[in-house]
Amino acid sequence: MATVKKDDRLTSTQSFLCVGFAGVFSKTATSPLEVVKILNQVGTFHSKQGFLHSFLLLYQNEGLRAFWKGNMISCLRLFPYSAIHLATYKKIVHLHMDELGHITQWRAILAGGLAGISAALATYPLEIVETRFIAQNCREPTYRGLLHTLSSIYQREGLLALYRGFSLTVLGAVPFSVGCYAVYINLDKLWQEPHFRFTSLQNFINGCLAAGVAQAFSFPFETVKRKMQAQSSRLPHFGGVDVHFNGMLDCFRQVIRTKGFLSLWSGLTANMVKIVPYFGLLFSCFEMCKQVCLYRNGYIVSPLSYKLTPGVDQSLGPHELQEFKRYLRRKLQSQSSSIGNRW
C-alpha cells in the first residue's frame, strides 16, 4: 500500500511555485544531456560517432549556446504541464482511495500515467516546438521563437502536425507504468524493510531506479515519437531525421530495417546519465524552496533548517495559522489596553 501525502503547511500557490522553480532549475542544469539525447533519437549527424563525440560535434558546429536549444520552451511547458498533471492526478487518486486515504501502488502508478497523458495532450504542441528547435542548426535557424514556430508549422503542415506522434505518448505510457510498478513492488526486497521506513535518501534512490527502468522500457516509443516530431519535407534534410517514413508503424519498420533493432534505444546513455543529477537537483531545489515557504508561513525557525517553531501547531493550515496569530495579537492588545485603563 502507498499513502498519498501532501504537506498542508504550504498553500497551493507555494507548492506549485516550488515544483516549478525546481523543475526549471534542474531542466536548465541538465539541458546539454537532454539536447544530445534528442539529437541521438532524431538521428542527426551529431549522433553518428557515439555519445561523447556528439558533444564535441555540437560545440564545433553550433557553439556553446546549442546545448540549451529548446530549453526555454521546455521550461515554459513545465508550468501548464505540472498544473494539469497535478490536478488530474489528485482527482484520479481521490476516486480510488479507501476510507483511510490509502491507494495501491499499481493504482497510484496508473493514475500517474493517465495524468501524464492528459497533461501531454494539453501541452504537446510545445513539445513539437522544442524538438524542432533542438533538431535545427541554431546558427542557421528555420524557426525563430515560439509563436513563429507554431504559426509556421500550422500554416505549412496543418493542425495535425502539432500533434504528430502523440499516439506514441499514449502507447509509451503502458511500458513506462509497468517499469515503475516492477521497481516499486520489489523495493522492500531490495532494502529488506517495509516502505514506510524508507529514508529520504532511499526514496531518492528509488525514484532514480524507477525512472531509469521505466524510461528504458518506453524509450523505443519516445525515439520514434521524436523522429516523427522532427521530420518535415519543408525542412532542410527533412529535419535531420536519419530515416524517411510514412506514419508510426513505417517509422518503426524503417528504423529496424536500416539501423537495427537496438537503434530504437539511441540516446539512452545520455538519458541514463541525466537521471541522477536531474532528480537530485529537482529534489534539492524543491526542499530549499519548501523551507523558505515554511519559514515565511511561520512553521520553522529558519529557512536553512527544518527546526520547528516552538509553540506552533503544525497541524494548522497556513491561513488558519495566520488567523490564529492575528487572534492572539488582538487578544494581547485588548489585555494590555484594559490593564492601562485600570491604572
RATA-V80780 format. One record per backbone hydrogen bond with DSSP energy under -1.0 kcal/mol. CO is the residue of the C=O (numbers start at 1). NH is the residue of the N-H. Records with the same first field share a line. If there is no record, write none. Layout:
CO->NH / NH
This chain:
2->103
6->8
7->10
11->15
12->16
13->17
14->18
15->19
16->20
17->21
18->22
19->23
20->24
21->25
22->26
23->27
24->28
25->29
26->30
30->34
31->35
32->36
33->37
34->38
35->39
36->40
37->41
38->42
39->43 / 44
42->242
44->47
45->48
50->54
52->56
53->57
54->58
55->59
56->60
57->61
58->62
59->63
63->66
64->67
65->68
66->69
68->71
70->74
71->75
72->76
73->77
74->78
77->81
78->82
79->83
80->84
81->85
82->86
83->87
84->88
85->89
86->90
87->91
88->92
89->93
90->94
91->95
93->96
98->101
102->98
103->2
104->108
105->109
106->110
107->111
108->112
109->113
110->114
111->115
112->116
113->117
114->118
115->119
116->120
117->121
118->122
119->123
120->124
123->126 / 127
124->128
125->129
126->130
127->131
128->132
129->133
130->134
131->135
132->136
137->140
145->149
146->150
147->151
148->152
149->153
150->154
151->155
152->156
153->157
159->162
160->163
161->164
163->166
165->168
166->169 / 170
167->171
168->172
171->174
172->176
173->177
174->178
175->179
176->180
177->181
178->182
179->183
180->184
181->185
183->186
186->190
187->191
188->192
194->197
195->198
199->203
200->204
201->205
202->206
203->207
204->208
205->209
206->210
207->211
208->212
209->213
210->214
211->215
212->216
213->217
214->218
218->222
219->223
220->224
221->225
222->226
223->227
224->228
225->229
226->230
227->231
232->235
235->238
236->239
237->240
247->251
248->252
249->253
250->254
251->255
252->256
253->257
254->258
255->259
260->263
261->264
262->265
263->266
265->268
267->271
268->272
269->273
270->274
271->275
274->278
275->279
276->280
277->281
278->282
279->283
280->284
281->285
282->286
283->287
284->288
285->289
286->290
287->291
288->292
289->293
290->294
291->295
292->296
293->297
294->299
299->309
302->305
307->301
309->312
313->316
317->321
318->322
319->323
320->324
321->325
322->326
323->327
324->328
325->329
326->330
327->331
328->332
329->333
330->334
331->335
332->336
333->337
334->338
335->339
336->340
337->341
338->342
339->343
